[in-house]
Amino acid sequence: MGRNSSGIVAGLTAAALGVVGFLAYQASASAPERPAEAQPPAQSVPRVPAGKPAKGQVPQVPANSGTGVRVVYSLSAKQVWLIGGAGKKTRTFAVVPSTVSPEPGSYLVGSRTGRTTGSDGVPIEHVVRFTSVKGVTIGFSARADGSMPEPDTRKKTGGIRMTRADGDAMWTFATINSKIVVVP
Protein backbone atom coordinates (compact mmCIF):
# COMPACT_ATOMS: atom_id res chain seq x y z
CA MET A 1 0.00 0.00 0.00
CA GLY A 2 1.13 3.53 -0.69
CA ARG A 3 1.41 6.35 1.79
CA ASN A 4 -2.05 7.72 0.87
CA SER A 5 -3.65 4.28 1.32
CA SER A 6 -2.25 3.94 4.85
CA GLY A 7 -3.63 7.37 5.75
CA ILE A 8 -7.05 6.37 4.48
CA VAL A 9 -6.93 3.07 6.38
CA ALA A 10 -5.86 4.90 9.56
CA GLY A 11 -8.68 7.41 9.14
CA LEU A 12 -11.26 4.67 8.57
CA THR A 13 -9.95 2.74 11.58
CA ALA A 14 -10.19 5.83 13.80
CA ALA A 15 -13.73 6.54 12.58
CA ALA A 16 -14.77 2.92 13.21
CA LEU A 17 -13.34 3.02 16.74
CA GLY A 18 -15.23 6.24 17.40
CA VAL A 19 -18.50 4.67 16.25
CA VAL A 20 -17.91 1.54 18.37
CA GLY A 21 -17.14 3.73 21.41
CA PHE A 22 -20.28 5.77 20.88
CA LEU A 23 -22.44 2.66 20.48
CA ALA A 24 -20.91 1.14 23.63
CA TYR A 25 -21.71 4.34 25.53
CA GLN A 26 -25.31 4.34 24.25
CA ALA A 27 -25.74 0.70 25.27
CA SER A 28 -24.34 1.28 28.75
CA ALA A 29 -26.40 4.44 29.24
CA SER A 30 -29.64 2.64 28.39
CA ALA A 31 -28.98 -0.51 30.44
CA PRO A 32 -30.27 -0.58 34.01
CA GLU A 33 -27.52 -0.37 36.60
CA ARG A 34 -29.12 -3.23 38.56
CA PRO A 35 -32.25 -5.31 38.22
CA ALA A 36 -35.18 -3.65 40.03
CA GLU A 37 -35.33 -6.35 42.72
CA ALA A 38 -31.64 -5.84 43.58
CA GLN A 39 -31.85 -2.07 44.01
CA PRO A 40 -30.84 -0.94 47.50
CA PRO A 41 -33.19 1.38 49.37
CA ALA A 42 -32.93 5.01 48.28
CA GLN A 43 -30.35 6.92 50.25
CA SER A 44 -30.32 10.60 50.92
CA VAL A 45 -27.33 12.10 49.14
CA PRO A 46 -26.42 15.50 50.52
CA ARG A 47 -26.59 18.14 47.80
CA VAL A 48 -25.10 21.61 47.68
CA PRO A 49 -25.26 24.28 45.00
CA ALA A 50 -22.61 24.00 42.27
CA GLY A 51 -19.53 26.00 43.09
CA LYS A 52 -18.59 25.05 46.63
CA PRO A 53 -19.34 21.42 47.44
CA ALA A 54 -18.37 20.40 50.95
CA LYS A 55 -16.11 17.40 51.36
CA GLY A 56 -18.02 14.19 50.63
CA GLN A 57 -20.97 15.97 49.01
CA VAL A 58 -22.05 15.49 45.40
CA PRO A 59 -22.36 18.79 43.50
CA GLN A 60 -25.61 19.34 41.63
CA VAL A 61 -25.71 19.92 37.90
CA PRO A 62 -26.03 23.70 37.37
CA ALA A 63 -29.66 24.68 36.67
CA ASN A 64 -28.68 26.90 33.73
CA SER A 65 -26.81 24.16 31.87
CA GLY A 66 -29.38 23.28 29.22
CA THR A 67 -31.04 19.96 28.50
CA GLY A 68 -30.32 16.69 26.75
CA VAL A 69 -27.11 14.73 26.39
CA ARG A 70 -24.21 17.10 27.10
CA VAL A 71 -20.97 17.82 28.93
CA VAL A 72 -21.36 20.63 31.46
CA TYR A 73 -18.28 22.57 32.57
CA SER A 74 -18.61 25.05 35.45
CA LEU A 75 -15.84 27.64 35.44
CA SER A 76 -16.40 28.69 39.08
CA ALA A 77 -16.85 25.17 40.48
CA LYS A 78 -13.97 23.72 38.41
CA GLN A 79 -16.30 20.78 37.87
CA VAL A 80 -17.51 18.72 34.88
CA TRP A 81 -20.70 16.69 34.57
CA LEU A 82 -21.35 14.12 31.83
CA ILE A 83 -25.12 14.12 31.32
CA GLY A 84 -26.61 11.16 29.45
CA GLY A 85 -30.07 10.46 28.07
CA ALA A 86 -33.11 11.68 30.04
CA GLY A 87 -30.86 14.15 31.88
CA LYS A 88 -29.19 11.32 33.82
CA LYS A 89 -25.84 12.34 35.31
CA THR A 90 -23.40 9.59 34.36
CA ARG A 91 -20.28 11.05 35.95
CA THR A 92 -19.01 14.19 37.66
CA PHE A 93 -15.45 15.17 38.47
CA ALA A 94 -13.19 18.07 39.37
CA VAL A 95 -10.85 19.58 36.78
CA VAL A 96 -7.89 21.95 36.76
CA PRO A 97 -8.75 24.89 34.47
CA SER A 98 -6.41 26.20 31.81
CA THR A 99 -4.99 29.71 31.97
CA VAL A 100 -7.29 30.76 29.11
CA SER A 101 -10.98 30.05 29.73
CA PRO A 102 -13.87 29.72 27.29
CA GLU A 103 -16.79 32.11 27.51
CA PRO A 104 -20.01 30.69 29.00
CA GLY A 105 -22.15 29.25 26.22
CA SER A 106 -22.88 26.16 24.18
CA TYR A 107 -20.27 24.53 21.93
CA LEU A 108 -19.76 21.34 19.91
CA VAL A 109 -16.75 19.04 20.05
CA GLY A 110 -14.80 19.93 16.92
CA SER A 111 -11.79 17.63 17.13
CA ARG A 112 -10.24 14.88 19.21
CA THR A 113 -6.75 13.43 19.52
CA GLY A 114 -5.77 10.24 21.35
CA ARG A 115 -2.22 11.30 22.33
CA THR A 116 -0.19 14.43 21.70
CA THR A 117 1.92 17.06 23.44
CA GLY A 118 -0.04 19.81 25.20
CA SER A 119 0.50 23.54 24.81
CA ASP A 120 2.40 23.36 28.10
CA GLY A 121 4.87 20.88 26.58
CA VAL A 122 3.76 17.73 28.47
CA PRO A 123 2.41 14.49 26.95
CA ILE A 124 -1.39 14.36 27.13
CA GLU A 125 -4.12 11.95 26.09
CA HIS A 126 -7.83 11.90 25.28
CA VAL A 127 -7.93 15.48 24.01
CA VAL A 128 -11.47 16.73 23.33
CA ARG A 129 -11.40 20.23 21.76
CA PHE A 130 -14.44 22.50 21.54
CA THR A 131 -13.43 26.14 20.96
CA SER A 132 -10.57 28.61 20.79
CA VAL A 133 -10.06 31.96 22.47
CA LYS A 134 -7.68 34.52 20.94
CA GLY A 135 -5.77 31.80 19.09
CA VAL A 136 -5.61 29.40 22.07
CA THR A 137 -7.40 26.09 21.50
CA ILE A 138 -9.59 25.05 24.45
CA GLY A 139 -10.32 21.44 25.31
CA PHE A 140 -10.33 18.71 27.93
CA SER A 141 -7.36 16.37 28.38
CA ALA A 142 -5.46 14.24 30.86
CA ARG A 143 -1.71 14.32 31.42
CA ALA A 144 -0.17 10.99 30.45
CA ASP A 145 1.64 10.87 33.80
CA GLY A 146 -1.69 11.21 35.65
CA SER A 147 -0.76 14.38 37.54
CA MET A 148 -2.97 17.48 37.71
CA PRO A 149 -0.73 20.44 38.67
CA GLU A 150 -1.93 24.00 38.41
CA PRO A 151 -0.90 25.50 35.04
CA ASP A 152 1.92 28.02 34.72
CA THR A 153 0.04 31.34 34.76
CA ARG A 154 2.79 32.93 32.66
CA LYS A 155 1.76 30.75 29.69
CA LYS A 156 -1.42 30.88 27.61
CA THR A 157 -2.75 27.33 27.73
CA GLY A 158 -6.13 25.88 26.82
CA GLY A 159 -5.98 22.41 28.38
CA ILE A 160 -8.65 21.76 31.01
CA ARG A 161 -7.00 18.88 32.85
CA MET A 162 -8.56 15.89 34.54
CA THR A 163 -7.42 12.53 35.92
CA ARG A 164 -6.67 9.74 33.46
CA ALA A 165 -9.81 7.82 34.55
CA ASP A 166 -11.96 10.91 34.01
CA GLY A 167 -10.17 11.47 30.69
CA ASP A 168 -11.13 7.93 29.65
CA ALA A 169 -14.77 8.66 30.51
CA MET A 170 -14.71 12.00 28.66
CA TRP A 171 -13.13 10.34 25.59
CA THR A 172 -15.89 7.71 25.45
CA PHE A 173 -18.68 10.24 26.09
CA ALA A 174 -17.69 13.34 24.10
CA THR A 175 -17.41 12.35 20.45
CA ILE A 176 -17.33 14.75 17.49
CA ASN A 177 -20.31 17.15 17.53
CA SER A 178 -21.15 16.33 21.18
CA LYS A 179 -22.61 19.29 23.06
CA ILE A 180 -20.42 21.12 25.60
CA VAL A 181 -22.12 23.69 27.85
CA VAL A 182 -19.89 26.12 29.74
CA VAL A 183 -21.48 27.92 32.69
CA PRO A 184 -19.99 30.66 34.91
Order of alpha helices (4+ residues) and beta strands (2+ residues): alpha-beta-beta-beta-beta-beta-beta-beta-beta-beta-beta-alpha-beta
